[in-house]
């Protein structure tokens, strides 16, 4: 029984590591766009966009925290946690793209 538990734990750990790498790549790409949009907003002195960028930076930090928490999540809850993080990343990327479009006008 101990071997089965260890194998399951290792499988979950490998799955979490692969998921983390995928999410980090997506977040890093969006973070780069966000930094560019933030710079444009500051140059344009666009207060609403600068505030939106600050909120997005906070959202990015929340995603980072949730990825860290995923490493200690019980194997039973990993699938749900991954789905929630995926949804958060999708919303984050969409919001970043919206901000980029607003400051590019």
N, C-alpha and C positions, 0 to 999 in steps of 0.2 A: 504494500500500500504506500509506503514512503517513497518508493521509486516513482509511482504514478503521480503523486503530489509534486515531487520535484520536477518531473517532466512537464507537468501542466504549468507549474510556476515558470519554468524556463521558456516554454512556448509563449506564455502571456508576456513575459519580459521581452522576448524577441519581437513580438507583435507590437508592443508598446514602443519599443525603440524605433521600429520601422515607421510607425504612425507619427512619432515625435519628429523624425527626420522629414517626413512629408509635410507636416504642419509647419515646422520651422521654415522650410523652404518657401512655402506659400506666404507666411507672415513676413519673412524677410523681404520678399518681392514687394508686398504691399507696403511695408515700412519704408522702402526706398521711394516709392511713389508718394507716400505721405510726407516724407521729408522734403521732397521737391515741391509739393503743393503748399506745404507750410512756408517754405521760403518765398514762393510766389505771393502767398497771402500777406506775408509781412511786408514784402516790397510794395504791394498794392494797398497796404494799410487796411486790409479787409478784416474788420474785427469779428464778424460772424464766422468767417472761414477760419480765422485763427482760433476762435473758441471751439469750433468743430474739430480742428486738428488736435487741440489739447484733449478733447473727449476721446478722440480716436487713439491717442497715445495711452490714455488710461485703459481703454478697451484692450489694447495690445498687451499691456502689463497684466491685465486680468487673464488673457489667454495664456500668457507665459506661466502664470501662477497655476492655472488649471492643468497645464501640461506637466508641471512639476508634481502636482497632486496625483496625476494619473499614475505615476510610478509607484505610488503606495496604495492605490485603489485595489480593493478586493477583486479577484479574478471574475467573480460573478457580476460585478458592476462595470467592468472595463468596456464592454460593448456600448452600454448606455452613455458612459462618460465620453467615449470617442465620438459618438453621434452628436452629443451636445457640443463638443469642441468643434467638430466639423461645421455645425450650424453657426456657431459663433464666428468662426473664421470666414465663412461665406458672407455673413452680415458685415464683418469688418472689411473684407475686400470690396464689397459693394459700396459701402460708405466711403472708403478711400477713393474708389473710382468716381463716385458722385462729387466728392470734394475736388478731385483733379479736374473734373469737367467744369465745375463752378469757377475755379481760379484761372482756368485756361480761356475763359470767354473774353 
